[in-house]
């Protein structure tokens, strides 16, 4: 989910001017005072209305939030992941149809919650109709900040920031700081537990790739998987730290002991990678293939920078590698 919105759909967001004005104190600080006129019910609130007021510093300036937001809109689908981890669900979000079709882990978290789909090209009329108290946008919409702010007070965060920091930032915007602290503490506890469980694999190299078809794979910079390599004690594959496109021959030359093949949701392979390459001599010569240490992940989130990608990722890795061969 990383990168410009074109990496989701190959399309550029269509922005329609919105006519609903939001309060401004004259200093460029957006104010949510108008929300006081609404009847707000905030289940599981971690801050009372009197104590909530805060100013959020973000990529486009400062936004003043007078009351805990209830109706949250996210015109960037990656932030739905963070909200779900915080047990909070937006009223409107980008890419809900794509999530339901291609991202089973997040879709499972969203079960039972009604979320307006803003489309991959964010429909500003739908965004306006959702009547949000707050909009949490990504930096690919920084140039639309004023338009978004006419609909509701808006906070702009990095699309692919460090996941822990992004989780904390979003938690502060919506008043879920305690939940974020609990999530991170539990993640660290499990990481330590799983690191011990995987200690017998510490001298075996691990590589994460996605198959693009035509015997071409893509890999990512090693730091993308830092919570797994460092957190779980996995050994990176020498020579693969920078990531990039790999031919089947290049992949074979890296000689990974364990290979995670991530589902390519935007370019699905007919019959799956295992079926597509089952008769390929180069593929079958790879040690990980010969030793039955190739793991096929149906959910592509593990390659993303989001919180759920990391939380579910450590579970998938320990399930795949935690038992002796």
C-alpha positions, 0 to 999 in steps of 0.5 A, a space after each residue: 500500500 505504499 507509495 502514490 495512490 497510483 500504486 493502488 489503482 494506476 489512477 489519479 485522485 479526482 478532487 471535486 470542490 466542496 462547499 461546506 466550510 470548517 472553522 478557522 481561527 485566523 491563524 491557519 489552525 483548524 478548529 472543530 468547535 462546530 462539532 459541539 452543535 452535534 449530538 455526539 456519542 463516543 463509546 469507549 472514549 479515553 478522554 472526556 469532552 472537557 479534557 480532549 481539546 488538543 492541537 495536532 501538528 502535522 505535515 500541513 500545519 496545525 489542526 485544533 480538535 475541540 472534541 473527540 472525533 466520532 465520524 472519521 473519514 480517511 481518504 487513504 486506505 492504508 489508514 483504515 488498517 491503523 484505525 482497525 488496530 485501534 478498534 476504531 472504524 471510519 464512516 468513509 474510506 478509500 478503497 473498501 471494495 479493493 480491501 474486501 476483495 484482496 486484503 483478507 486480514 483487514 477485511 476480517 477486522 472490518 466485518 460487521 462495520 458499515 464504511 462508505 467506499 470513497 473509491 480508489 479515486 477519492 470521490 469528494 462528494 461522497 466524502 462530504 456526504 459522510 459528514 466527518 468530524 475529522 479527516 485523516 489524509 495522507 501526504 499524497 493529498 497535501 495539495 488538497 488540504 484546503 479543499 479537505 478542510 472545508 469539509 472537516 478539520 483535516 490532519 495530513 500524515 505520511 503515507 509510509 511513515 514508521 508504523 509505530 509513530 503513525 499508530 501513535 499519531 492517529 491514536 492522538 488524533 482520535 483519543 486512543 493513546 492508551 489503546 495504541 500503547 497496549 497494542 505496541 506493548 503486546 506486539 513487543 511481548 509477542 515478538 520476544 516470545 516468537 524470537 525465542 521460538 524461532 531461535 533454531 532458525 537464526 542461521 537460516 536466511 529469509 527472503 520476502 518476494 512477490 511474483 509479477 509473472 513472466 519469471 520476474 519477482 519483486 523484493 523490497 529494501 530490507 528495512 521494510 521487514 525490520 520488525 521481522 528481521 530484527 524483531 524475530 531474529 531472522 537472518 536477511 539474505 546476503 546481497 538482497 538488502 536493497 530490494 528491486 526486481 529479480 529474475 528467476 535466475 537472480 532469485 536462485 543465485 541469492 540462495 534463500 533458505 526460506 522464501 515467503 511469496 506474497 500474493 500479487 493482488 494487483 496482478 494475480 497469477 492464474 492458478 497461483 505461483 506454485 502452479 505457475 512454476 511447478 515445472 520450471 527447472 530453475 525454480 525447482 533448483 532453489 534450495 528453499 523449494 527443494 526443502 519445502 521452505 516456500 510459504 505462500 501468503 494470500 494477504 499482501 499486507 505483510 509487505 506494507 508499512 502499516 500496523 496490521 501488516 506487522 501484527 499479523 505478519 509475526 503470526 504468519 511467520 511463526 506459523 510458517 517457520 516455528 516447527 522443525 522441518 
